[in-house]
Amino acid sequence: MSDPAAQHVIVVGAGLAGLACALRMGELSRHRKLRLRVTLLEARRRLGGRATSFLDQQSGEEIDNCQHVTMGCCSAYLDLLRELDSLRHIEWFDEQYWMLSQGEGRSRRVRRSVIRPGAILGVGPGLVSHATSFVRASFLSLPSKLAIGQAALAISTCDRTEHRDHTFIDWLASQSQPHEAIERFWRPIVVSACNLDPERVCAATALHVFQDGVFGGANAARIGIPNAPLARLYEHAESLLASRGGQLLLGEAAEEITPTRVVTRIAGGTRVHNADVVVCALPFEKARRVVAQRTNDPRFAAMDTFNHSPILGVHLRFDRPVLDVPHAVLVERDTQWLFRKDREGRQIHAVISAADAWMDLSEDQIATKVCEDLHACFPASTTARLEHIRAVKERFATFAATPAFERSRPGPLAEDATSPQVILAGDYTATDWPATMEGATRSGRIAADTAFNMLQRS
Ligand SMILES: Cc1cc2nc3c(=O)[nH]c(=O)nc-3n(C[C@H](O)[C@H](O)[C@H](O)COP(=O)(O)OP(=O)(O)OC[C@H]3O[C@@H](n4cnc5c(N)ncnc54)[C@H](O)[C@@H]3O)c2cc1C
C-alpha cells in the first residue's frame, strides 16, 4: 500500500538506467530509513529500452532488437541481473573465434583462431593460456603480435584520462601500430565495443575497453551472451520494485518534465504526476525535447552537439546448419560478429556496428552482403538456403563517443546550480563508459544516490 507521507520520486524511462535507478532508490530507502515512494514511468509496454526483445510478426518469434553482449568486467550490470534473478540467463565464454578468409574460389583459405582474451602478456595467475592463445593466433603476423604486445604494455600503465582529446587512431599511431594490427585486431574490438571507428572514437573510451575488459584479466574479459530473449531478463523487475515500495506505470509517455512534475500523455488526454524529485532516464535526444527550462541548464547546451552512431542486427534462418562455433569475429569483413542462436547453427544473428553505410540498404541487399561474409568465413555454408531474414536497423543506437562528446558528458546535476533541477541518468551521462548496458546501469545508480542525498538534505 502506498504511504502518503513518503517523499515521491519519479523516474522517467524504464531502460537499464531507469530500472537500476528505481530499484536502487527502493533499496536505499529501506536500508537508510527514509520514507520514499518510487514511480517508474515508461512510454512503451515493455522494459529494457534499447536492450530488449519484441515479437517478430513474420516469424512469430520473440527476438532481440540486436544481440547484446556483456563482459565479466560489467559489475554493475551483472549485479542488477543478480537482483532480478536473471544472471542464470547469461552464458559465459572464455574463448572467442576469430575468422580470417583470404583469396577467392578454389584458392580461398580460412584461418580460424581461438583466442582467450584477458591478457596479451601472460602476466598474472592463470593467464599463461590466454597469452599463448594470442601467440598462436593465425590471423596476425609476428610483427603485428609484437606491436600489439608493446601497445598492451603501454595500455596497462597509461592514465586514460590524459587521452580524452585524441582519437584512438592517433593513439595507435603514437604507438607505431602497423596497418595489419589495426585492421585485424584493434578495429574489430573497438568498433564492436564503442560502436565507432578508431578514426572517430575518443582514445580514452577505447583505452577503457582494453584496460578494464580485454586485457583486464581472465574473468574481466569473459564474454556473456544472454540465452533468452532480452525482455525475459526483466520479468521480475515489477514485483521487485513493488516489494521495495515502488510502482511501474507502462504506456505513459512523458511530454514535459520539470524538477517536481511530469506531464504524461495517456489515452484521451494528459496526466500530471507531482514529485519531490524527478530523474530523467531518457536517451539524450528525448531528454532535450521533454525537459522544461532546459535553456538555462548548461547540461543541455552540450547535448545539442551530440550525435548518434547506428547498429544493424540481422536475424537469419537457413535450411541447414551454417555456423559450427557459438560466435565468431569476422576479420576484415563488413559483418563484424556472428552468433549462433540455436543448437544446430541454422539460426544465426549478425551484428554490424558503426553501420552508417548499411542504413539505406534494403533487406535483400543486407542479406546478400551478410551471406557473402558468412560464405567467405564458413565455406560449408554456401550450399545452405536462406529461409528467413529480419534486419533491425537502429539509427539512434548509441551516442557517438568522439573526443568532443567525452569532454561534455553531463553529470546527474549541473554544477553550481542554485535552482532545483531534473536529475539526469542514461548511458550518455558522465560514467566514463562507452554506450553499454554497464554504463546505463551505473548512471542509474549514480542518479539514485544523487536523488537520495537531495531528499535527505531537504
Ligand atoms: C542495436 C544495439 C546493440 C547494442 N549492443 C550492445 C551490447 O552488445 N552490449 C552493451 O553493453 N550495450 C549494447 N548496446 C547499448 C545499450 O543497449 C544501451 O547503452 C543501453 O541499453 C541504454 O540504456 P538507457 O537506459 O540509458 O537508455 P534506453 O535503453 O534508451 O532507455 C530509455 C527508456 O525511456 C523510454 N522512453 C523514451 N521516451 C520516453 C518518454 N517520453 N516517456 C517515458 N519513457 C520514454 C524508452 O522507451 C526506454 O525504455 C546496444 C544498443 C543497441 C541499440
The ligand as an ORCA input file, in Angstrom:
! r2SCAN-3c Opt
* xyz 0 1
  C      21.365     -2.306    -31.596
  C      22.077     -2.115    -30.285
  C      23.063     -3.019    -29.903
  C      23.713     -2.835    -28.671
  N      24.634     -3.765    -28.252
  C      25.128     -3.672    -27.007
  C      25.941     -4.699    -26.475
  O      26.219     -5.716    -27.132
  N      26.410     -4.584    -25.208
  C      26.103     -3.483    -24.433
  O      26.531     -3.445    -23.269
  N      25.347     -2.478    -24.914
  C      24.858     -2.551    -26.180
  N      24.047     -1.554    -26.646
  C      23.870     -0.322    -25.865
  C      22.829     -0.477    -24.754
  O      21.669     -1.119    -25.247
  C      22.446      0.915    -24.265
  O      23.617      1.637    -23.941
  C      21.568      0.865    -23.026
  O      20.550     -0.097    -23.142
  C      20.970      2.251    -22.815
  O      20.127      2.242    -21.684
  P      19.431      3.588    -21.166
  O      18.590      3.224    -20.018
  O      20.464      4.641    -20.999
  O      18.525      4.108    -22.378
  P      17.288      3.383    -23.107
  O      17.517      1.941    -23.178
  O      17.098      4.113    -24.386
  O      16.047      3.636    -22.142
  C      15.230      4.763    -22.217
  C      13.783      4.347    -21.945
  O      12.957      5.520    -21.963
  C      11.750      5.214    -22.649
  N      11.188      6.465    -23.160
  C      11.540      7.170    -24.265
  N      10.831      8.293    -24.346
  C      10.004      8.308    -23.276
  C       9.040      9.235    -22.798
  N       8.769     10.365    -23.442
  N       8.394      8.935    -21.645
  C       8.647      7.794    -20.956
  N       9.554      6.893    -21.372
  C      10.223      7.148    -22.514
  C      12.184      4.266    -23.742
  O      11.089      3.526    -24.239
  C      13.210      3.409    -22.988
  O      12.591      2.310    -22.357
  C      23.394     -1.705    -27.874
  C      22.412     -0.814    -28.279
  C      21.752     -1.019    -29.457
  C      20.654     -0.053    -29.847
*
